[in-house]
Amino acid sequence: MVGAIHIDKKKNPQFDFKDANEVVSGVGHLNILVGTNNSGKSRLLRTLATNNNTVTFLAKEIDDSRSSEIRQEVYRKYNSLVSTYRNEGFVFHEEYNFTKEILDTDPTDYLRILEIVDRFPLMNKDWFRSVRSHNISHLKKAFEQLKDSILSQAKSYGDVVPSILYIPVLRGLRPVQSNSDGSSFMNTDSFILRTKFDYFRNKSEAPQMFSGLTIYDEIKKLLLGTEQERLLINEFETFLSVNIFESKITLIPKHDEDVLHIKIGDQPQYEVYNLGDGLQTIISILFPIFVRKDTEFLIFIEEPENHLHIRWQTLLIKALKKFDKHRFFITTHSSRIINDEDSSVFHCKKHNDKTIISHVVKENHRKQILNELGYLPSQILQTNYILWVEGPSDKILFKYWLSKLDSKLVEGIHYSIMFFNGENYRSFLMGENEFDLSFIRRLNQNFGIVLDSDRKKSGEKFNPRKKQIQELFEGSGNFCWLTRYREVENYIPKDIFEKAVEVAHKKIVTISGDPFEDRCTLYDKTSKPSYSPKIKLPEELFSIIQKNRDGSTKGITAKDLRQAIEEAIENTKSQNFRVNKIKIAGEVVKLKPPIKNSELNRQLQKLLTKIRMANQVVV
């Protein structure tokens, strides 16, 4: 599939590139084009979607021998040029001498070689440690010719001619063009006609397009078609039911109507215009993608977030990720989509009359983009619920447990998990000599807390301060779980915990399964014992030393003293070790254990109810 794009600057002079010349690398599954209004991101999207010779899509992988061949040719031709011009007085600074960079590159990574070659025409006098006063344009031209030669060869090896689908910002599921008397609407895709007229007047360059206006006829045709075509609609309904609507979806092209009818679960069936615009947006984007799911496509989507609540934006992005054969290019202003951790982000910024394109690889660059788009930190970072836990290992476990019980709730969108490091709960829960919730309430109105009881046995009383916190939270209607067992780790199934320790610490341990045992300190019978430097002598020997008044061992034989010391040292013998709780939690999650403990399940269900209420999510 596609891994890079070559944009011919001579034929597309409106684009320029930061840290590159013409090769846009870093193309992934989801590719997000961002920038302020009129930054050129939509023009870039349409340029990429146009079927002409100004853009070349390059494969992510090509035959190893051909990739190595390109590397060797680059190395040979580059060094030949460098050697020639060194004799004329040009000496590169080390950071602009690409010999080592070319050699160090994996021979099979031909896209990396193309990135290096692509930088050649960016040459300027700052590249040189020693340079004669005459113009460097001749040298620059030679390197540009080398670049063109290499790229031409690389494109012949890795050129991908993809199928392209374009989903414009003009979309919907209802015909919009009426007949002359206004009594009915014509089955004409006015949105596509408008899009083609504005942006793709050359018919040979126009990609496949879908606006949604023809969905009634397309679904009707498939339902009346072959068994495989009817099955495709059934599969699409199931896809929507599972991934978007959480209820059974039925799509109905009702006879003698011009719009699609939709039935959700047990609700009555409605015309699509009697349902929300968000629902229409989701279907108009996913339908053309789904019916092409078995063929590799580059899918170009303009501003998919239009009419979508942030939760539906999340569901749409998760749904797009399920189409492995497709690559997506998306323009957006949505902070949710920009912040998606699996996406490749490309920043478009207007400079004079050009759009400068840069691949975003650093987190602070994403923050700059969001600032540029006018987002405040509170608009991006706040979620509708905060759960406070004692440490980072608890955060890992609770994220897993919550997602296992309800995968549709997303951390960072519906809730956040923050930790306060054990006894430090006093620092943010204490007011003037008493517990109060004013500080954490200022952070978020919806919150809960999990506290380890630290009890060492079943009959032991709970820490009175922690009981106070429990009463304070529950009394104010907020979630609080003061664990009955010793710690959160005691709710991990015994066999899963043992396997996690084995992987994380390379030690074989056996734990009792006692819910009050200390799972952070475990016995390893295979390890070498360690001894404490502090020992305790037997009482009878210590009494003799006390009577001596000077601390001497007078009256104690050397043999008895030696024996007593050796026994005392033996008593300090230990084969215990402290587990790394974060590593253990990480390994536990990988093993995907079931939630068997009734107390854990009960408390998680209470917590889920609170999170759903805070997000107005109905189960």
C-alpha positions in Angstrom: 0.0 0.0 0.0 0.9 3.7 -0.2 3.8 4.9 2.0 4.8 8.2 0.4 3.6 10.7 -2.1 5.6 12.6 -4.7 4.1 15.9 -5.7 5.6 17.6 -8.7 6.3 21.2 -7.7 6.7 22.4 -11.3 3.1 21.2 -12.1 1.8 22.1 -8.6 3.6 25.4 -7.8 1.0 26.3 -5.1 2.6 23.7 -2.7 5.9 23.7 -0.9 7.4 21.5 1.8 9.1 22.0 5.1 12.1 19.8 5.5 11.5 18.2 2.1 11.4 19.0 -1.6 8.7 17.0 -3.3 8.3 13.7 -1.4 5.7 13.6 1.4 6.6 10.7 3.6 5.0 9.2 6.7 1.7 8.2 4.9 -0.2 5.9 7.2 -3.7 4.3 7.4 -5.4 7.5 8.5 -3.8 10.7 7.2 -5.1 14.0 8.6 -4.7 17.3 6.8 -5.0 20.2 9.2 -4.7 24.0 9.1 -6.6 27.2 9.5 -9.2 28.3 7.0 -7.7 29.1 3.6 -4.5 27.3 4.5 -4.8 25.1 1.3 -5.6 21.8 3.0 -8.7 21.3 0.8 -6.8 22.2 -2.3 -4.2 19.6 -1.3 -6.8 17.0 -0.7 -8.3 17.6 -4.2 -4.9 17.6 -5.8 -4.1 14.2 -4.3 -7.5 12.9 -5.4 -7.1 14.1 -9.0 -6.3 11.4 -11.6 -3.4 13.1 -13.5 0.4 12.9 -13.7 1.2 15.7 -11.1 1.0 13.3 -8.1 2.6 9.9 -7.8 1.7 7.5 -5.0 4.7 5.4 -3.9 4.4 1.9 -2.4 5.4 1.4 1.3 7.4 -1.6 0.3 9.0 -2.9 -2.9 11.2 -5.9 -3.7 14.3 -6.0 -1.4 16.7 -6.3 -4.3 15.3 -3.3 -6.1 15.3 -1.3 -2.9 19.0 -2.2 -2.4 19.7 -1.3 -6.0 18.4 2.2 -5.5 20.4 2.7 -2.3 23.6 1.6 -4.1 23.0 3.9 -7.0 22.3 6.9 -4.7 25.5 6.2 -2.8 27.6 5.8 -5.9 26.3 8.9 -7.8 26.2 11.1 -4.6 29.9 10.3 -3.8 30.9 10.9 -7.4 29.3 14.4 -7.3 30.8 15.2 -3.9 34.2 14.1 -5.0 34.0 16.2 -8.2 33.0 19.4 -6.5 35.3 19.0 -3.6 38.1 19.5 -6.1 36.4 22.8 -7.0 36.5 24.0 -3.4 33.1 22.8 -2.0 33.4 21.0 1.4 30.2 20.0 3.1 29.5 20.5 6.8 29.2 17.1 8.4 25.4 17.5 9.0 24.9 18.0 5.2 27.2 15.2 4.1 24.8 12.4 3.4 27.3 9.6 2.9 26.9 8.2 6.4 23.1 8.7 6.4 22.8 6.7 3.1 25.1 3.9 4.4 23.3 3.6 7.7 19.9 3.3 6.1 18.4 -0.1 6.0 18.8 -1.3 2.4 15.2 -2.4 2.2 13.9 0.9 3.4 13.8 2.6 0.0 11.3 5.3 1.2 14.0 6.6 3.6 16.5 6.8 0.7 13.9 8.8 -1.2 13.6 11.2 1.8 17.4 11.8 1.7 17.5 12.3 -2.1 14.5 14.7 -1.9 16.6 17.1 0.3 19.3 17.6 -2.3 17.7 20.5 -4.2 17.2 22.4 -0.9 21.0 23.0 -1.0 22.3 26.5 0.0 25.6 28.0 1.0 25.0 27.1 4.7 25.6 23.5 3.7 29.3 24.1 3.1 32.3 24.5 5.4 34.4 25.7 2.5 32.9 27.2 -0.6 34.4 29.4 -3.3 32.8 32.8 -3.9 31.4 31.8 -7.3 27.7 30.8 -7.4 26.7 27.3 -6.3 23.8 27.2 -8.8 25.7 24.8 -11.0 26.3 22.3 -8.2 22.7 22.7 -7.1 21.5 21.9 -10.6 23.7 18.8 -10.7 22.1 17.5 -7.4 18.6 18.3 -8.7 19.3 16.2 -11.8 20.5 13.4 -9.5 17.3 13.7 -7.5 15.2 13.6 -10.6 17.1 10.5 -11.9 16.7 8.6 -8.7 13.0 9.5 -8.2 12.3 8.5 -11.7 13.8 5.1 -11.1 12.1 4.7 -7.7 8.7 5.6 -9.2 9.2 3.0 -11.9 9.7 0.4 -9.1 7.2 1.6 -6.5 4.5 3.6 -8.4 1.1 2.7 -7.2 -1.9 3.5 -9.4 -4.7 3.3 -6.8 -8.5 3.4 -7.1 -9.7 6.7 -5.6 -13.0 7.6 -3.9 -13.7 11.2 -3.0 -16.4 12.1 -0.4 -17.0 15.9 -0.7 -18.2 18.2 2.1 -21.5 18.5 0.1 -23.3 15.4 1.2 -26.6 14.1 2.5 -29.2 11.4 1.9 -32.1 13.4 0.4 -32.5 14.5 -3.2 -32.4 18.3 -3.3 -33.4 19.2 -6.9 -37.1 19.4 -7.5 -39.0 19.2 -10.8 -40.4 22.3 -12.4 -43.7 22.4 -10.4 -42.1 21.4 -7.1 -44.3 18.4 -6.6 -41.4 15.9 -6.4 -37.7 15.6 -6.5 -35.5 14.3 -9.2 -33.0 11.6 -8.8 -30.1 13.9 -9.7 -26.9 14.1 -7.7 -26.6 17.9 -7.6 -23.8 17.7 -5.0 -21.5 15.7 -7.3 -22.4 17.9 -10.3 -21.5 21.0 -8.3 -18.3 19.4 -7.0 -17.2 18.3 -10.4 -18.0 21.7 -11.9 -16.0 23.5 -9.2 -13.0 21.3 -8.9 -12.9 18.5 -11.5 -14.0 20.0 -14.8 -11.6 17.8 -16.7 -13.7 14.6 -16.7 -10.7 12.3 -17.2 -9.1 13.6 -14.0 -12.2 13.3 -11.8 -12.2 10.5 -9.2 -15.1 8.3 -8.2 -17.3 10.4 -5.9 -20.1 9.8 -3.4 -22.2 12.4 -1.8 -25.0 10.2 -0.5 -27.8 11.6 -2.7 -28.0 8.4 -4.7 -28.1 6.1 -1.7 -31.8 5.2 -2.1 -31.3 3.9 -5.6 -28.0 2.2 -4.8 -29.4 0.3 -1.8 -32.5 -0.6 -3.7 -30.4 -1.9 -6.6 -28.3 -4.1 -4.3 -31.3 -5.5 -2.4 -32.9 -6.5 -5.8 -29.6 -7.9 -7.1 -27.7 -11.1 -6.7 -27.5 -13.1 -3.4 -24.0 -11.6 -2.8 -25.3 -8.1 -3.3 -28.2 -8.6 -0.9 -25.8 -10.1 1.6 -23.6 -7.0 1.3 -26.4 -4.7 2.5 -27.1 -7.1 5.4 -23.4 -7.0 6.3 -23.5 -3.2 6.2 -26.5 -3.1 8.5 -24.7 -5.4 10.9 -21.6 -3.2 10.7 -23.6 -0.1 11.6 -25.4 -1.9 14.4 -22.2 -3.1 16.0 -19.9 -0.2 15.5 -22.1 2.9 15.6 -25.7 2.6 16.8 -25.6 -0.2 19.4 -29.0 -1.3 18.1 -30.2 -3.4 15.1 -30.3 -1.2 12.0 -32.5 -1.8 9.0 -32.2 0.3 5.8 -35.4 0.4 3.8 -35.7 2.0 0.3 -39.5 2.1 0.6 -41.5 1.7 -2.6 -42.8 4.9 -4.3 -40.5 7.1 -2.1 -37.4 9.0 -3.0 -35.7 8.8 0.4 -34.3 6.0 2.5 -36.3 4.8 5.5 -34.3 3.6 8.6 -35.4 1.5 11.5 -33.3 1.5 14.7 -33.9 -1.3 17.1 -37.6 -1.5 18.2 -38.3 2.1 17.2 -40.8 2.8 14.4 -39.2 3.2 11.0 -38.6 6.8 9.9 -37.8 8.7 6.7 -34.1 9.7 6.9 -35.0 13.4 7.1 -36.9 12.7 10.4 -33.7 11.5 12.0 -30.6 13.5 13.0 -28.1 15.0 10.6 -25.4 13.2 12.4 -26.9 9.8 11.5 -27.1 10.9 7.9 -23.5 12.0 8.0 -22.3 8.7 9.4 -24.2 6.6 6.8 -23.2 8.9 3.9 -19.5 8.4 4.7 -19.5 4.7 5.7 -21.7 3.3 3.0 -19.5 3.9 -0.1 -16.4 2.8 2.0 -18.1 -0.4 3.1 -19.3 -1.5 -0.4 -15.7 -1.1 -1.6 -14.2 -2.9 1.4 -12.7 -5.8 -0.6 -10.7 -3.6 -3.0 -7.8 -1.3 -2.1 -8.8 2.3 -2.3 -7.5 5.7 -1.3 -10.5 7.4 0.3 -10.5 11.2 0.5 -13.0 12.8 2.9 -13.7 16.5 3.5 -14.5 17.5 7.1 -16.2 14.3 8.3 -16.9 15.9 11.7 -19.7 18.1 10.3 -22.9 17.5 12.3 -21.2 15.0 14.5 -21.0 15.1 18.3 -17.5 14.3 19.6 -18.7 10.8 20.7 -19.8 10.1 17.1 -16.6 11.4 15.8 -14.8 8.9 17.9 -17.0 6.1 16.7 -16.5 7.1 13.0 -12.7 7.1 13.4 -12.8 3.7 15.1 -15.0 2.4 12.3 -12.6 3.7 9.6 -9.7 1.9 11.2 -11.5 -1.4 10.5 -11.0 -1.1 6.7 -7.5 -2.5 6.4 -7.4 -2.3 2.6 -8.1 1.4 2.4 -5.9 4.5 3.1 -7.8 7.6 4.3 -7.0 11.3 3.7 -9.1 13.6 5.8 -9.4 17.4 6.1 -10.6 18.4 9.5 -10.8 21.1 12.3 -11.7 18.5 14.9 -9.4 18.3 17.9 -10.7 14.7 18.5 -9.6 13.6 15.0 -6.3 15.6 15.1 -5.4 14.0 18.5 -6.0 10.4 17.3 -2.9 8.6 18.4 -2.9 6.2 15.4 -3.1 9.0 12.7 -0.5 10.6 10.6 -1.0 14.4 10.7 0.1 16.8 8.0 0.0 20.5 8.8 -0.8 23.0 6.0 0.2 26.6 6.5 -0.2 29.5 4.2 3.0 31.5 3.4 2.7 34.2 0.7 0.9 32.4 -2.1 2.0 28.9 -1.2 0.8 26.2 1.1 3.7 24.8 3.2 3.2 21.1 4.1 4.9 19.5 7.0 4.6 16.1 8.6 3.8 16.3 12.3 6.1 14.0 14.2 6.3 15.8 17.6 3.6 16.1 20.2 4.3 19.8 20.7 3.7 20.4 17.0 0.1 19.0 17.5 -0.4 21.4 20.4 0.8 24.3 18.2 -1.7 23.3 15.5 -4.6 23.2 18.1 -3.6 26.6 19.4 -3.5 27.9 15.8 -7.0 26.6 15.3 -8.2 28.4 18.4 -8.7 25.5 20.8 -8.2 26.2 24.5 -6.7 23.5 26.7 -9.9 23.2 28.7 -11.8 22.4 25.5 -9.4 19.6 24.6 -8.1 18.0 27.7 -11.3 18.0 29.9 -13.4 14.9 29.9 -16.8 14.5 31.5 -15.6 12.3 34.4 -12.4 11.9 36.5 -11.6 8.7 38.4 -8.9 9.1 41.1 -6.7 6.1 41.8 -3.7 5.5 44.0 -1.0 4.9 41.4 -0.2 4.4 37.7 -0.6 0.6 37.9 -4.2 1.1 39.1 -4.8 3.4 36.1 -3.7 0.6 33.7 -5.9 -1.9 35.4 -9.0 0.3 35.6 -8.7 1.4 32.0 -8.6 -2.3 31.0 -11.5 -3.3 33.2 -13.7 -0.4 32.1 -13.1 -1.0 28.4 -13.7 -4.8 28.9 -17.2 -4.1 30.3 -18.0 -1.2 27.9 -15.7 -0.8 24.9 -17.7 2.2 23.7 -16.5 4.4 26.6 -13.1 5.8 25.6 -10.5 7.1 28.1 -9.7 10.7 27.2 -13.1 11.3 25.8 -15.7 10.0 28.3 -13.4 9.8 31.3 -9.9 10.4 32.6 -8.0 8.4 35.2 -5.7 10.4 37.5 -3.5 9.0 40.3 -2.5 10.6 43.6 0.2 8.2 44.9 -1.0 6.4 48.0 -1.0 8.5 51.2 -0.9 11.7 49.1 -4.7 11.7 49.1 -4.5 14.1 52.0 -2.8 16.7 49.9 -5.9 17.3 47.6 -8.7 16.2 49.9 -7.8 18.1 53.1 -9.2 21.5 53.7 -8.6 23.3 57.0 -8.0 20.3 59.2 -10.7 18.3 57.7 -11.6 16.5 54.5 -13.5 18.3 51.8 -14.1 18.0 48.0 -13.7 21.7 46.9 -10.4 21.2 45.2 -11.3 18.1 43.0 -14.8 19.6 42.4 -13.1 22.6 40.8 -11.3 20.3 38.4 -14.4 18.4 37.4 -18.0 18.2 38.7 -18.1 14.5 38.1 -15.6 12.4 40.0 -14.9 9.2 41.9 -12.1 7.6 43.9 -10.6 4.2 44.6 -8.8 3.6 47.9 -6.8 0.5 48.9 -7.8 -0.7 52.4 -4.3 -1.9 53.2 -5.9 -4.5 55.5 -3.7 -7.4 56.3 -6.5 -9.8 57.4 -10.2 -10.1 57.2 -11.1 -9.0 60.7 -8.9 -5.9 60.7 -10.6 -2.5 61.0 -10.5 -0.1 58.1 -8.3 3.0 58.3 -10.6 5.6 60.0 -9.4 8.4 57.7 -10.2 6.3 54.6 -13.6 5.6 56.0 -14.1 9.3 56.4 -13.3 9.8 52.7 -15.7 7.1 51.7 -18.5 8.7 53.7 -17.7 12.1 52.2 -17.8 10.9 48.6 -20.8 8.7 49.0 -22.6 11.3 51.0 -22.2 13.8 48.1 -23.5 11.2 45.6 -20.1 10.4 44.2 -18.4 7.1 43.6 -16.0 5.7 46.2 -14.6 2.2 46.4 -12.7 1.4 49.6 -11.5 -2.1 48.8 -12.4 -5.0 51.1 -9.2 -6.7 50.1 -5.7 -5.4 50.8 -5.0 -3.7 47.4 -6.4 -3.4 43.9 -3.8 -6.1 42.9 -5.5 -8.6 45.1 -8.5 -8.6 42.6 -6.3 -10.0 39.8 -6.9 -13.7 39.4 -4.1 -15.7 41.1 -2.9 -17.6 38.0 -2.9 -14.4 35.9 -0.8 -12.6 38.5 1.7 -15.4 38.7 2.1 -15.4 34.9 2.5 -11.6 34.9 5.3 -11.9 37.5 7.0 -14.6 35.4 7.0 -12.5 32.3 7.9 -9.2 34.0 10.5 -10.4 36.4 11.6 -13.8 34.9 10.8 -15.4 38.2 8.6 -18.4 39.0 6.4 -17.6 42.1 3.5 -19.3 43.8 1.0 -17.0 45.6 -1.5 -18.3 48.1 -4.5 -16.4 46.7 -5.2 -15.0 50.1 -7.0 -11.7 49.3 -5.0 -10.0 52.1 -1.5 -11.1 51.2 1.1 -8.6 50.2 1.4 -9.2 46.4 4.0 -6.5 46.1 6.6 -8.5 48.1 6.9 -12.1 47.0 9.0 -15.1 47.8 11.3 -16.5 45.1 12.7 -19.9 46.2 14.9 -20.0 43.1 16.9 -16.9 43.9 19.9 -16.5 46.1 19.1 -15.5 49.7 19.9 -12.1 51.0 20.7 -11.2 54.6 20.0 -8.1 56.7 23.0 -6.2 58.2 20.9 -5.8 61.4 20.7 -8.8 63.7 19.2 -9.5 67.2 21.2 -11.5 69.8 19.4 -13.9 72.1 18.2 -12.4 75.4 20.4 -14.5 77.6 23.6 -13.3 75.8 22.4 -9.7 75.8 21.8 -9.9 79.6 25.4 -10.9 80.2 26.7 -8.0 78.1 24.4 -5.6 80.0 25.8 -6.8 83.3 29.3 -6.1 82.1 28.4 -2.4 81.9 31.2 -1.7 79.4 29.5 -3.5 76.5 32.1 -6.3 76.5 31.4 -9.9 75.8 33.2 -11.1 78.9 31.7 -14.3 80.3 30.6 -15.5 76.8 32.6 -18.1 75.1 33.8 -17.5 71.5 32.0 -20.6 70.4 28.6 -19.5 72.0 29.0 -16.0 70.6 29.8 -17.2 67.1 26.8 -19.6 67.2 24.5 -16.9 68.4 25.6 -14.5 65.6 25.2 -17.1 62.9 21.7 -18.0 64.1 20.8 -14.3 64.3 22.0 -13.7 60.7 20.1 -16.8 59.5 17.0 -15.3 61.0 17.3 -12.3 58.7 17.6 -14.6 55.6 15.2 -13.5 52.8 14.4 -14.6 49.3 11.7 -11.9 48.9 11.6 -9.3 46.2 9.5 -6.3 45.4 7.5 -6.5 42.2 7.3 -3.6 39.7 3.6 -2.9 39.9 3.5 -1.0 36.6 5.1 -3.8 34.7 2.8 -6.4 36.4 -0.3 -4.3 35.4 0.9 -4.1 31.8 1.4 -7.8 31.6 -1.9 -8.6 33.2 -3.7 -6.4 30.6 -2.0 -8.3 27.8 -3.3 -11.6 29.2 -6.9 -10.2 29.0 -8.3 -11.9 32.1 -12.0 -12.2 32.8 -13.6 -10.2 35.6 -14.6 -13.0 38.0 -14.6 -11.3 41.4 -18.1 -10.3 42.4 -17.0 -7.3 44.4 -14.8 -5.9 41.6 -17.6 -6.4 39.1 -20.2 -4.8 41.3 -18.0 -1.7 41.9 -17.1 -1.4 38.2 -20.8 -1.5 37.3 -21.4 1.4 39.8 -18.6 3.3 38.3 -19.8 2.7 34.7 -23.2 4.0 35.7 -21.6 7.3 37.0 -19.5 7.7 33.8 -22.5 7.1 31.5 -24.6 9.6 33.4 -21.8 12.2 33.2 -21.7 11.6 29.4 -25.5 11.3 28.9 -24.9 7.8 27.4 -27.9 5.6 27.5 -27.3 1.8 27.6 
